Amino acid sequence: MPVFTVHAPVDALRRADTDRFVFVRDGFHFWAFVFGPLWLIWHRLWWALLAYVVIIAAIFGLMVALRTAVAIDPRAAGEVPSTKGTLGG
């Protein structure tokens, strides 16, 4: 059973002008999930697109920072340096 939200202009609430009400179907949109930024651009959701880009950039920056911290000490990631090709191994 589909679920809708009803959006009414502020002045329509005072005047019983129901012709200006807008019914919007509520739910999950598969293509918005698969092609998020393109879907946001297509539907002109600029603020949501900006938030998406900022969040992705923050996640990317955090991943780079953590990888840099791990690269300083390889034992922190459980990586043991290879001794292949050295005199001791």
PyMOL CGO cylinders between C-alpha atoms (Angstrom):
from pymol import cmd
from pymol.cgo import CYLINDER

trace = [
    CYLINDER, 0.00, 0.00, 0.00, 1.61, 3.28, -1.06, 0.3, 1, 1, 1, 1, 1, 1,
    CYLINDER, 1.61, 3.28, -1.06, 2.08, 6.02, 1.50, 0.3, 1, 1, 1, 1, 1, 1,
    CYLINDER, 2.08, 6.02, 1.50, 1.83, 9.70, 0.56, 0.3, 1, 1, 1, 1, 1, 1,
    CYLINDER, 1.83, 9.70, 0.56, 2.70, 12.91, 2.36, 0.3, 1, 1, 1, 1, 1, 1,
    CYLINDER, 2.70, 12.91, 2.36, 0.48, 15.94, 1.85, 0.3, 1, 1, 1, 1, 1, 1,
    CYLINDER, 0.48, 15.94, 1.85, 2.06, 19.36, 1.39, 0.3, 1, 1, 1, 1, 1, 1,
    CYLINDER, 2.06, 19.36, 1.39, -0.19, 22.40, 1.62, 0.3, 1, 1, 1, 1, 1, 1,
    CYLINDER, -0.19, 22.40, 1.62, 0.73, 26.06, 1.14, 0.3, 1, 1, 1, 1, 1, 1,
    CYLINDER, 0.73, 26.06, 1.14, 0.49, 28.11, 4.32, 0.3, 1, 1, 1, 1, 1, 1,
    CYLINDER, 0.49, 28.11, 4.32, -2.27, 30.36, 2.99, 0.3, 1, 1, 1, 1, 1, 1,
    CYLINDER, -2.27, 30.36, 2.99, -4.29, 27.34, 1.75, 0.3, 1, 1, 1, 1, 1, 1,
    CYLINDER, -4.29, 27.34, 1.75, -4.82, 26.16, 5.32, 0.3, 1, 1, 1, 1, 1, 1,
    CYLINDER, -4.82, 26.16, 5.32, -6.79, 29.27, 6.12, 0.3, 1, 1, 1, 1, 1, 1,
    CYLINDER, -6.79, 29.27, 6.12, -8.92, 29.18, 3.01, 0.3, 1, 1, 1, 1, 1, 1,
    CYLINDER, -8.92, 29.18, 3.01, -10.00, 25.56, 2.35, 0.3, 1, 1, 1, 1, 1, 1,
    CYLINDER, -10.00, 25.56, 2.35, -8.26, 25.77, -1.04, 0.3, 1, 1, 1, 1, 1, 1,
    CYLINDER, -8.26, 25.77, -1.04, -7.49, 22.08, -1.47, 0.3, 1, 1, 1, 1, 1, 1,
    CYLINDER, -7.49, 22.08, -1.47, -6.67, 22.38, -5.18, 0.3, 1, 1, 1, 1, 1, 1,
    CYLINDER, -6.67, 22.38, -5.18, -3.18, 23.59, -4.30, 0.3, 1, 1, 1, 1, 1, 1,
    CYLINDER, -3.18, 23.59, -4.30, -2.31, 20.61, -2.08, 0.3, 1, 1, 1, 1, 1, 1,
    CYLINDER, -2.31, 20.61, -2.08, 0.52, 18.42, -3.37, 0.3, 1, 1, 1, 1, 1, 1,
    CYLINDER, 0.52, 18.42, -3.37, 0.64, 14.67, -2.70, 0.3, 1, 1, 1, 1, 1, 1,
    CYLINDER, 0.64, 14.67, -2.70, 4.14, 13.18, -2.74, 0.3, 1, 1, 1, 1, 1, 1,
    CYLINDER, 4.14, 13.18, -2.74, 4.68, 9.42, -2.67, 0.3, 1, 1, 1, 1, 1, 1,
    CYLINDER, 4.68, 9.42, -2.67, 6.95, 8.40, 0.18, 0.3, 1, 1, 1, 1, 1, 1,
    CYLINDER, 6.95, 8.40, 0.18, 9.38, 5.52, -0.15, 0.3, 1, 1, 1, 1, 1, 1,
    CYLINDER, 9.38, 5.52, -0.15, 12.71, 4.16, -1.35, 0.3, 1, 1, 1, 1, 1, 1,
    CYLINDER, 12.71, 4.16, -1.35, 13.94, 5.03, -4.84, 0.3, 1, 1, 1, 1, 1, 1,
    CYLINDER, 13.94, 5.03, -4.84, 16.34, 2.44, -6.29, 0.3, 1, 1, 1, 1, 1, 1,
    CYLINDER, 16.34, 2.44, -6.29, 17.96, 4.73, -8.86, 0.3, 1, 1, 1, 1, 1, 1,
    CYLINDER, 17.96, 4.73, -8.86, 18.62, 7.38, -6.24, 0.3, 1, 1, 1, 1, 1, 1,
    CYLINDER, 18.62, 7.38, -6.24, 20.55, 4.75, -4.30, 0.3, 1, 1, 1, 1, 1, 1,
    CYLINDER, 20.55, 4.75, -4.30, 22.56, 3.48, -7.29, 0.3, 1, 1, 1, 1, 1, 1,
    CYLINDER, 22.56, 3.48, -7.29, 23.29, 6.84, -8.96, 0.3, 1, 1, 1, 1, 1, 1,
    CYLINDER, 23.29, 6.84, -8.96, 23.10, 9.19, -5.97, 0.3, 1, 1, 1, 1, 1, 1,
    CYLINDER, 23.10, 9.19, -5.97, 24.88, 12.33, -7.24, 0.3, 1, 1, 1, 1, 1, 1,
    CYLINDER, 24.88, 12.33, -7.24, 23.39, 12.09, -10.73, 0.3, 1, 1, 1, 1, 1, 1,
    CYLINDER, 23.39, 12.09, -10.73, 19.91, 11.65, -9.29, 0.3, 1, 1, 1, 1, 1, 1,
    CYLINDER, 19.91, 11.65, -9.29, 20.43, 14.69, -7.06, 0.3, 1, 1, 1, 1, 1, 1,
    CYLINDER, 20.43, 14.69, -7.06, 21.54, 16.78, -10.05, 0.3, 1, 1, 1, 1, 1, 1,
    CYLINDER, 21.54, 16.78, -10.05, 18.64, 15.58, -12.20, 0.3, 1, 1, 1, 1, 1, 1,
    CYLINDER, 18.64, 15.58, -12.20, 16.13, 16.57, -9.50, 0.3, 1, 1, 1, 1, 1, 1,
    CYLINDER, 16.13, 16.57, -9.50, 17.94, 19.85, -8.79, 0.3, 1, 1, 1, 1, 1, 1,
    CYLINDER, 17.94, 19.85, -8.79, 18.62, 19.06, -5.15, 0.3, 1, 1, 1, 1, 1, 1,
    CYLINDER, 18.62, 19.06, -5.15, 21.66, 21.31, -4.88, 0.3, 1, 1, 1, 1, 1, 1,
    CYLINDER, 21.66, 21.31, -4.88, 21.90, 21.50, -1.08, 0.3, 1, 1, 1, 1, 1, 1,
    CYLINDER, 21.90, 21.50, -1.08, 21.62, 17.74, -0.76, 0.3, 1, 1, 1, 1, 1, 1,
    CYLINDER, 21.62, 17.74, -0.76, 24.30, 17.35, -3.45, 0.3, 1, 1, 1, 1, 1, 1,
    CYLINDER, 24.30, 17.35, -3.45, 26.58, 19.74, -1.59, 0.3, 1, 1, 1, 1, 1, 1,
    CYLINDER, 26.58, 19.74, -1.59, 26.06, 17.78, 1.65, 0.3, 1, 1, 1, 1, 1, 1,
    CYLINDER, 26.06, 17.78, 1.65, 26.77, 14.52, -0.21, 0.3, 1, 1, 1, 1, 1, 1,
    CYLINDER, 26.77, 14.52, -0.21, 30.04, 15.88, -1.65, 0.3, 1, 1, 1, 1, 1, 1,
    CYLINDER, 30.04, 15.88, -1.65, 31.16, 17.24, 1.73, 0.3, 1, 1, 1, 1, 1, 1,
    CYLINDER, 31.16, 17.24, 1.73, 30.43, 13.94, 3.49, 0.3, 1, 1, 1, 1, 1, 1,
    CYLINDER, 30.43, 13.94, 3.49, 32.21, 11.88, 0.81, 0.3, 1, 1, 1, 1, 1, 1,
    CYLINDER, 32.21, 11.88, 0.81, 35.21, 14.25, 0.92, 0.3, 1, 1, 1, 1, 1, 1,
    CYLINDER, 35.21, 14.25, 0.92, 35.35, 13.97, 4.73, 0.3, 1, 1, 1, 1, 1, 1,
    CYLINDER, 35.35, 13.97, 4.73, 35.23, 10.17, 4.56, 0.3, 1, 1, 1, 1, 1, 1,
    CYLINDER, 35.23, 10.17, 4.56, 37.93, 10.14, 1.88, 0.3, 1, 1, 1, 1, 1, 1,
    CYLINDER, 37.93, 10.14, 1.88, 40.10, 12.52, 3.91, 0.3, 1, 1, 1, 1, 1, 1,
    CYLINDER, 40.10, 12.52, 3.91, 39.69, 10.39, 7.01, 0.3, 1, 1, 1, 1, 1, 1,
    CYLINDER, 39.69, 10.39, 7.01, 40.65, 7.25, 5.08, 0.3, 1, 1, 1, 1, 1, 1,
    CYLINDER, 40.65, 7.25, 5.08, 43.76, 8.97, 3.69, 0.3, 1, 1, 1, 1, 1, 1,
    CYLINDER, 43.76, 8.97, 3.69, 44.72, 10.22, 7.15, 0.3, 1, 1, 1, 1, 1, 1,
    CYLINDER, 44.72, 10.22, 7.15, 44.28, 6.77, 8.68, 0.3, 1, 1, 1, 1, 1, 1,
    CYLINDER, 44.28, 6.77, 8.68, 46.23, 5.08, 5.89, 0.3, 1, 1, 1, 1, 1, 1,
    CYLINDER, 46.23, 5.08, 5.89, 49.04, 7.59, 6.39, 0.3, 1, 1, 1, 1, 1, 1,
    CYLINDER, 49.04, 7.59, 6.39, 49.08, 6.83, 10.11, 0.3, 1, 1, 1, 1, 1, 1,
    CYLINDER, 49.08, 6.83, 10.11, 49.24, 3.11, 9.37, 0.3, 1, 1, 1, 1, 1, 1,
    CYLINDER, 49.24, 3.11, 9.37, 51.99, 3.59, 6.77, 0.3, 1, 1, 1, 1, 1, 1,
    CYLINDER, 51.99, 3.59, 6.77, 54.20, 5.18, 9.41, 0.3, 1, 1, 1, 1, 1, 1,
    CYLINDER, 54.20, 5.18, 9.41, 54.06, 2.01, 11.53, 0.3, 1, 1, 1, 1, 1, 1,
    CYLINDER, 54.06, 2.01, 11.53, 53.22, -1.09, 9.44, 0.3, 1, 1, 1, 1, 1, 1,
    CYLINDER, 53.22, -1.09, 9.44, 52.81, -3.20, 12.59, 0.3, 1, 1, 1, 1, 1, 1,
    CYLINDER, 52.81, -3.20, 12.59, 49.73, -1.13, 13.47, 0.3, 1, 1, 1, 1, 1, 1,
    CYLINDER, 49.73, -1.13, 13.47, 47.84, -2.72, 10.56, 0.3, 1, 1, 1, 1, 1, 1,
    CYLINDER, 47.84, -2.72, 10.56, 49.15, -6.22, 11.28, 0.3, 1, 1, 1, 1, 1, 1,
    CYLINDER, 49.15, -6.22, 11.28, 51.50, -6.10, 8.30, 0.3, 1, 1, 1, 1, 1, 1,
    CYLINDER, 51.50, -6.10, 8.30, 54.92, -7.62, 8.86, 0.3, 1, 1, 1, 1, 1, 1,
    CYLINDER, 54.92, -7.62, 8.86, 57.68, -6.41, 6.56, 0.3, 1, 1, 1, 1, 1, 1,
    CYLINDER, 57.68, -6.41, 6.56, 58.94, -9.08, 4.20, 0.3, 1, 1, 1, 1, 1, 1,
    CYLINDER, 58.94, -9.08, 4.20, 62.43, -10.50, 4.78, 0.3, 1, 1, 1, 1, 1, 1,
    CYLINDER, 62.43, -10.50, 4.78, 62.56, -12.14, 1.35, 0.3, 1, 1, 1, 1, 1, 1,
    CYLINDER, 62.56, -12.14, 1.35, 65.70, -11.23, -0.53, 0.3, 1, 1, 1, 1, 1, 1,
    CYLINDER, 65.70, -11.23, -0.53, 67.64, -10.09, 2.51, 0.3, 1, 1, 1, 1, 1, 1,
    CYLINDER, 67.64, -10.09, 2.51, 70.69, -11.75, 4.01, 0.3, 1, 1, 1, 1, 1, 1,
    CYLINDER, 70.69, -11.75, 4.01, 68.82, -12.87, 7.08, 0.3, 1, 1, 1, 1, 1, 1,
    CYLINDER, 68.82, -12.87, 7.08, 65.96, -14.62, 5.33, 0.3, 1, 1, 1, 1, 1, 1,
]
cmd.load_cgo(trace, "trace")
